[in-house]
């Protein structure tokens, strides 16, 4: 039994429709409630000194992932065990222990690991008496690590400081990458007409994922379904302003800002990695189609999509079966020779072995500049370093907590357990999930 198997039994329930797309923030779900270890069980595991260190550290990781209040006393016995990546989980859990953990967090402020300092920053800004001043100080320091500044801004918003929204709006023209996406995330919490002018001006210079997310937010606020066109947005904004009317109408459709898509999933960024299942089960014939398997369908749709990638894009393709294979060792720019080589790589792939899904995600997150991951799979993780779905979710949450990557998923004939996992992976990481039976 795996380490996680010592902690929980995950159950998935309820049938789903044969072909549905679930968007981030939707109240709809393709499955029933997932049974997980209770908070009390995880805390008890953390406190039980008779258990192996590996089991207790995994409980610490899952508690950090759940983001629920933790008794400070439960953390004392694992401080010496929390080494390497687990130090960030420990710092996060100290923050979840409330003000009793602040003294320990103060002692960790000079930790050399950026991930640890980021968690410390978030907790001190969120809970400290001088948290607002500290948060703004971090935001002003352009030499500080980007993830630390992101944590400061998020903490200001989470403590419901008025500076959270003010700073997010003010920085639209100043920031880029993950910090800019954090600003947009904060504005999305409570969309307001007050944001329209700043968003339209950002649209004049934004590219890739940023421009698509700005348009989506403008559509949410105004109800207008204007495409990614700065001049048109500006025209209608000025018209409403001259008329003295609110820039608002009832939406007449549910269109996405992004027009590029793979297998029905919109692609927002031009820094994207496609993570595709290469296991033997992908050779299964599709229902009512004698000429197509899951493999041939996923490949043919990918080859059709390739020429539509914007010429500003950088991308990579990762296949995961029992082993992980990638098109290139890093994301490559779109050129005609690259597109031709990518098509050949995908079309010549052999679908064999198990499902090392974690390995595929690990490879995608190894790309420093990736902003979006599209994952297609027809089964549950079965081989690789981690196969437990909940453990994969917690590990991805750790990777992505301050990076803000979009992860969208396609469940291609997957069984209920895998469908539920793929849905949750997308919903927890700003993405969409398509379920195909």
C-alpha positions in Angstrom: 0.0 0.0 0.0 1.2 3.5 -0.8 1.9 6.1 1.8 -1.2 8.0 1.0 -3.1 4.7 1.1 -2.3 4.6 4.8 -4.2 7.9 5.2 -7.3 7.7 3.1 -9.8 5.9 0.8 -11.1 8.2 -2.0 -14.6 7.4 -3.4 -16.2 8.9 -6.5 -19.9 8.9 -7.1 -22.6 9.7 -9.6 -22.9 9.5 -13.4 -22.1 12.3 -15.7 -23.1 13.5 -19.1 -21.3 12.0 -22.2 -19.7 15.3 -23.3 -19.5 18.3 -21.0 -17.2 21.2 -20.5 -16.9 22.5 -16.9 -15.4 25.9 -16.4 -13.5 27.3 -13.5 -15.9 28.8 -11.0 -18.9 26.8 -12.2 -21.2 25.4 -9.5 -21.8 22.3 -11.6 -19.8 19.1 -11.0 -19.4 15.9 -12.9 -19.2 13.8 -9.7 -20.5 13.5 -6.2 -18.6 14.3 -3.0 -15.1 13.0 -2.6 -14.3 11.3 0.7 -10.9 12.3 2.0 -9.2 11.9 5.3 -10.8 14.2 7.8 -9.0 17.2 9.3 -8.9 15.4 12.6 -7.3 12.3 11.1 -4.6 14.3 9.4 -3.8 16.2 12.6 -3.7 12.9 14.6 -1.3 11.5 12.0 0.9 14.6 12.3 1.0 14.2 16.1 1.6 10.4 16.2 5.3 10.0 16.8 5.1 6.2 16.3 4.4 6.6 12.6 7.2 6.8 10.0 8.4 10.3 9.2 7.3 9.9 5.6 3.7 9.4 6.6 3.7 12.4 9.0 5.3 14.7 6.4 2.7 13.6 3.9 0.0 14.5 6.4 1.7 17.9 6.7 1.6 18.4 2.9 -2.1 17.5 2.8 -2.9 19.9 5.7 -1.1 22.6 3.8 -3.1 21.7 0.7 -6.5 21.8 2.6 -5.7 25.3 4.0 -7.8 24.8 7.2 -7.0 25.9 10.7 -4.4 23.7 12.4 -3.6 23.5 16.2 -0.2 25.0 16.8 0.7 22.2 19.2 0.3 19.7 16.4 3.2 21.3 14.5 5.8 21.2 17.2 6.7 17.5 16.7 7.3 17.8 12.9 9.5 20.9 12.8 12.7 18.8 12.7 11.2 16.5 10.1 10.3 19.3 7.7 13.3 19.5 5.4 13.6 20.4 1.8 10.3 21.1 0.1 8.5 20.2 3.3 9.8 23.4 4.8 7.3 25.4 2.7 4.5 23.2 3.8 5.5 23.7 7.4 5.6 27.5 7.0 2.2 27.4 5.4 0.8 25.3 8.3 2.3 27.7 10.8 0.2 30.4 9.1 -2.8 28.2 9.4 -2.1 27.9 13.1 -3.1 31.5 13.6 -1.2 34.1 15.6 0.4 31.4 17.8 2.6 30.6 14.8 3.8 34.2 14.2 6.9 33.9 16.4 8.1 30.8 14.6 7.4 32.5 11.3 9.4 35.6 12.3 12.4 33.2 12.9 12.0 31.8 9.4 12.1 35.2 7.6 15.7 34.8 6.5 15.3 31.2 5.2 17.2 30.8 2.0 14.5 28.9 0.2 12.3 31.4 -1.8 9.3 29.1 -1.3 9.6 29.2 2.4 10.2 33.0 2.6 7.1 33.4 0.4 4.9 31.5 2.8 6.3 33.4 5.7 5.6 36.7 3.9 2.0 35.7 3.1 1.3 34.8 6.8 3.0 37.9 8.3 1.2 40.2 5.9 -2.1 38.4 6.5 -2.0 38.2 10.3 0.6 40.7 11.5 -0.5 43.9 13.3 1.6 45.8 10.8 0.6 43.5 7.9 -0.7 46.3 5.7 2.5 48.3 5.9 4.6 45.2 5.5 2.7 44.2 2.4 3.0 47.5 0.7 6.7 47.6 1.6 7.2 44.2 -0.2 5.3 45.5 -3.2 7.5 48.5 -3.5 10.7 46.5 -3.5 11.2 45.6 -7.1 14.3 43.6 -6.2 12.3 41.2 -4.2 11.5 37.7 -5.6 8.3 37.9 -7.7 6.6 35.1 -5.7 7.2 37.1 -2.5 5.6 40.2 -3.9 2.7 38.0 -5.2 2.3 36.6 -1.7 2.2 40.2 -0.2 -0.5 41.3 -2.7 -2.6 38.2 -2.1 -2.3 38.5 1.6 -3.5 42.2 1.5 -6.5 41.0 -0.5 -7.2 38.1 1.8 -7.1 40.2 4.9 -9.7 42.4 3.1 -7.5 45.4 3.2 -8.6 48.1 0.8 -5.0 48.3 -0.4 -5.5 44.8 -2.0 -7.8 46.0 -4.7 -6.1 49.4 -4.9 -2.7 47.9 -5.5 -4.0 45.3 -7.9 -5.7 48.0 -10.0 -2.7 50.4 -9.8 -0.3 47.8 -11.0 -2.0 46.7 -14.1 0.3 48.8 -16.2 3.4 48.0 -14.1 3.5 44.2 -13.8 3.8 41.2 -16.1 3.6 37.4 -15.9 2.4 35.8 -12.6 2.2 39.1 -10.8 -0.1 40.5 -13.4 -2.3 37.4 -13.3 -2.5 37.8 -9.6 -3.7 41.4 -10.0 -6.4 40.1 -12.4 -7.4 37.3 -10.0 -7.9 39.9 -7.3 -10.1 42.1 -9.5 -12.1 39.0 -10.5 -13.1 38.5 -6.9 -15.5 41.4 -7.1 -15.8 42.7 -10.7 -16.6 46.4 -10.8 -17.3 49.2 -13.4 -14.5 51.0 -11.6 -12.0 48.6 -13.2 -13.1 49.1 -16.9 -10.9 52.1 -17.8 -7.7 50.5 -16.4 -8.5 47.1 -18.0 -9.1 48.7 -21.4 -5.8 50.6 -21.2 -4.0 47.3 -20.3 -5.6 45.7 -23.3 -3.7 48.2 -25.5 -0.4 46.6 -24.6 -1.3 43.2 -23.3 -0.4 40.0 -25.2 -1.2 36.3 -25.0 -2.8 35.1 -21.9 -3.0 38.5 -20.3 -5.0 40.0 -23.2 -7.4 37.0 -23.2 -8.0 37.3 -19.4 -8.5 41.0 -19.6 -11.1 40.6 -22.4 -12.9 37.8 -20.3 -13.0 40.1 -17.3 -14.3 43.0 -19.3 -17.0 40.8 -20.8 -18.0 39.7 -17.3 -18.2 43.3 -16.0 -19.9 44.9 -19.0 -21.9 42.1 -20.6 -20.5 43.1 -24.0 -19.1 40.2 -26.2 -16.5 42.3 -27.9 -13.5 40.4 -29.1 -9.8 41.1 -28.3 -9.9 44.5 -29.9 -8.6 47.5 -27.9 -10.1 50.2 -30.3 -13.6 48.7 -30.2 -13.6 48.5 -26.4 -12.3 52.0 -26.2 -14.9 53.3 -28.6 -17.8 51.8 -26.6 -16.4 52.9 -23.3 -16.1 56.5 -24.5 -19.6 56.4 -26.0 -21.1 55.3 -22.7 -19.1 57.9 -20.9 -20.3 60.7 -23.3 -23.9 59.5 -22.9 -23.6 59.4 -19.1 -24.7 55.7 -19.1 -23.2 52.7 -17.4 -21.0 50.5 -19.7 -23.3 47.5 -19.3 -25.7 45.4 -21.3 -27.2 42.0 -20.9 -24.9 39.3 -22.3 -26.4 37.5 -25.3 -24.0 34.5 -25.3 -21.4 32.6 -23.3 -18.4 33.0 -25.6 -14.8 32.6 -24.4 -12.3 35.4 -24.8 -9.9 32.9 -26.3 -10.6 31.6 -29.8 -7.8 29.0 -30.1 -8.7 25.6 -28.6 -7.7 22.0 -28.4 -10.4 19.3 -28.2 -12.9 22.1 -27.2 -10.7 23.5 -24.4 -9.9 27.2 -25.0 -6.2 28.1 -24.9 -5.5 31.5 -23.3 -1.7 31.7 -23.3 1.1 31.7 -25.9 3.3 29.8 -23.4 1.7 26.4 -23.3 2.7 22.8 -22.8 0.4 20.0 -24.0 0.6 16.9 -21.8 -0.9 13.9 -23.6 -1.6 10.4 -22.5 0.5 7.8 -24.3 -0.6 4.7 -22.4 -1.8 1.5 -24.2 -5.4 2.1 -23.3 -5.4 5.1 -25.7 -5.6 2.6 -28.5 -9.2 1.7 -27.6 -11.7 2.2 -30.4 -14.1 5.1 -29.9 -17.7 4.3 -29.5 -19.6 4.1 -32.8 -16.4 4.9 -34.7 -14.5 2.0 -36.3 -11.8 4.1 -37.8 -10.8 6.2 -34.8 -9.2 5.3 -31.5 -8.7 7.7 -28.6 -5.1 8.0 -29.7 -5.8 8.8 -33.4 -8.5 11.2 -32.4 -6.3 13.1 -29.9 -3.4 13.2 -32.5 -5.5 14.3 -35.4 -7.1 17.1 -33.4 -3.7 18.2 -32.2 -2.2 18.3 -35.7 -5.2 20.4 -36.9 -4.7 22.8 -34.0 -0.9 23.3 -34.5 -1.1 25.7 -37.5 -3.4 27.9 -35.5 -0.9 28.6 -32.8 0.0 32.3 -32.8 3.3 33.2 -34.3 4.3 34.7 -30.9 3.8 31.3 -29.1 6.3 29.0 -27.5 5.1 25.5 -26.8 6.1 21.9 -26.1 4.5 18.5 -26.2 4.9 15.9 -23.5 3.8 12.3 -23.9 3.4 10.1 -20.8 3.0 6.4 -20.8 5.1 4.3 -18.5 7.9 6.7 -19.5 7.8 10.4 -20.2 8.9 11.7 -23.6 8.9 15.3 -24.8 9.1 17.0 -28.2 12.0 19.3 -27.1 13.9 19.7 -23.9 12.3 23.2 -23.5 9.5 25.2 -25.1 10.2 26.2 -28.7 9.0 29.2 -30.8 6.4 28.7 -33.6 8.1 28.4 -37.0 7.0 26.3 -40.0 9.9 23.8 -39.5 9.1 23.5 -35.8 5.4 22.9 -36.5 6.2 20.3 -39.1 8.6 18.5 -36.6 6.0 18.7 -33.8 3.3 17.1 -36.1 5.7 14.3 -37.1 6.6 13.7 -33.4 3.0 13.4 -32.4 1.9 11.3 -35.4 4.8 8.8 -34.9 4.2 8.3 -31.2 3.6 4.7 -30.0 0.9 4.3 -27.3 2.2 1.7 -24.8 2.5 1.1 -21.1 0.9 2.6 -18.1 -0.1 6.1 -17.1 2.7 8.1 -15.5 0.5 11.2 -15.3 2.5 12.8 -12.4 5.6 12.5 -14.5 4.0 14.4 -17.4 2.9 17.2 -15.1 6.3 17.3 -13.4 7.9 17.7 -16.8 5.5 20.5 -17.8 6.1 22.4 -14.6 9.8 22.1 -15.2 9.4 24.8 -17.9 10.2 28.0 -16.2 8.2 30.2 -18.5 5.1 28.0 -18.9 1.8 29.7 -18.3 -0.7 27.1 -19.3 -0.9 23.3 -19.3 -3.4 21.2 -21.3 -3.6 17.6 -20.0 -5.4 14.8 -21.8 -5.8 11.4 -20.3 -8.1 8.3 -20.5 -7.3 6.8 -17.2 -6.2 7.1 -13.6 -2.5 7.5 -12.7 -1.0 4.0 -12.5 2.8 4.2 -12.6 5.5 6.8 -11.7 6.7 8.5 -8.6 3.2 9.4 -7.3 0.0 7.6 -8.4 -2.4 8.7 -5.6 -4.8 11.3 -7.1 -5.0 13.4 -3.9 -1.3 13.4 -3.5 -0.8 14.6 -7.1 -3.4 17.4 -6.4 -1.5 18.5 -3.3 1.9 18.4 -5.1 0.5 20.5 -8.0 -1.0 22.9 -5.6 2.5 23.4 -4.0 4.1 23.9 -7.4 1.4 26.3 -8.7 0.6 28.3 -5.5 2.6 31.3 -6.6 3.1 30.6 -10.3 -0.6 31.0 -11.3 -0.5 28.6 -14.3 -3.7 27.6 -15.9 -4.3 23.8 -16.0 -7.1 22.5 -18.2 -7.9 18.9 -18.6 -9.6 16.5 -21.0 -11.0 13.3 -19.7 -11.2 11.0 -22.8 -13.2 8.0 -22.0 -11.7 7.9 -18.4 -13.4 5.9 -15.6 -15.2 7.7 -12.8 -12.2 7.9 -10.5 -10.0 9.5 -13.2 -12.8 11.8 -14.3 -13.2 13.2 -10.8 -9.5 13.7 -10.5 -9.1 15.5 -13.8 -12.1 17.7 -13.0 -10.7 18.7 -9.7 -7.2 19.3 -11.1 -8.6 21.9 -13.6 -11.0 23.6 -11.1 -8.2 24.1 -8.6 -5.9 25.6 -11.2 -7.9 28.3 -13.1 -8.7 25.9 -15.9 -11.6 24.1 -17.6 -12.3 20.4 -17.9 -13.9 18.5 -20.8 -15.4 15.1 -20.1 -15.7 12.9 -23.2 -17.2 9.5 -23.0 
